Amino acid sequence: MPYIESKSDRREKLRNGEPALTAGELNYQIFFYVKHCGVDKSVIECFIGQFFAGEKINYQKYNDMTGALIRCYVEIKRRLNIEVDDLLDICASYNDEIAKYEDLKCDQNGDVE
């Protein structure tokens, strides 16, 4: 679970809905929200949308987003004992989009040999 220094103003900005800049910040933002407000798929999807906003989609962004969701899922269950299957559902909802991206890159660059 990534942590953002308590002296950093990033914590407050993320709590107030400023877009996460890194996977660690996205993880923090989702964890904080679930801990204090519960699981609301539409809010979490908004955090993810902001994470991608203005960015050219690439493998790293997809990997960061899915990794943050999965690790956050594990830590929330472990530390807060809250069922958060919605996080896995959100992650799975990107499977088709990610598969299309993977196929495109495979066509452009060639498959793994």
N, C-alpha and C positions, 0 to 999 in steps of 0.2 A: 504494500500500500504506500504510494508516494505521499510524502508530507511536504507541505509548504510551510516555511518558517513562520512561526507565530508573529514575529516582528515585521513580516512582509505585508504590504498593503494588498497583495494579491488575494489573500484569504477573503478579505472584506469585499473586494471587487467580484470575486467568484460567487460569494454568497448573495450578492445583489444582482446576479445574472449577467455579469460581463462575460463575454465568450472566453472559453478556455483556449489557451495558446498551445498547450502540449497535452500529451496523453495523461501525464501525471495530474495536470490541472483538471482535465475532464473527469478523471477518477475521483479526485477530491470533491469536485462540484457535485457529482452524482451521489457520492457517499454522504456528503453533508446534507444534501436535500432529502435523501431517503431517511437519514437518521432523525431529522427534525420535522419533516413534513409528510413522510410516508411515500409510498410508491405511486407515482402518477406518470403513466407512460407518456402522456402528451408533453409534460414538462421535460422529462428526460430526453424525449425525441427533439425537443426544442434546443436543449443543450448541445445535442449532437449536430443538429442543423447549423447552429452557430459555430461549432468547431470546424465544420466544412465550409462555412460561408466565405466567399471570395477566394477560396483556394482552388487551384486546379486539382482535380481528383487524381490521386496517385496511390500506388500500392502502400506507401508508408502511412498515409492518412487512414486508409481502410484498416490496416494492421493496427495502428494506434487506437482507433475507435473500438474495434472488436476486442482488442486486448484490454482496454480500459473497462469495457462492459463486463467481460468475463472475470477479471481480477476483482472488480468491485462487487460482483455477484458473490464470489467466494468470501471476500472479507466481510460483507454485510451479514451473510449467513453465519460465519464463524464468530464474529464479534458482537453482533446485535441480535442474533438468532431470529432474524426476520426472513420470511420467504419472499424472494425477489425473482421468481421465475420470469417476470415481465422483462427483466434485463436480458435474459437469454432469448426471449421472444423478439425483442428489438434487434439483438445481434443477428438472429436467424432471418429477420425480415430483409436484411441486406444481402443475403446469399445470392439471389438472382442478379442483383446489381453488380456484385463483386465478380460473379462468374462471367458476366458479359465483359467486364473490364479485363479479366484474365484471358478470355478468348481473344479479345482485340489485341492485347499485347503479345499473345502467342502468335497470332497471324502476322503482326508487325515485326516481331523479333525472332521468331522461330521457337519451337518447343524445346523443352529440356531433352537433351540427347541421351 
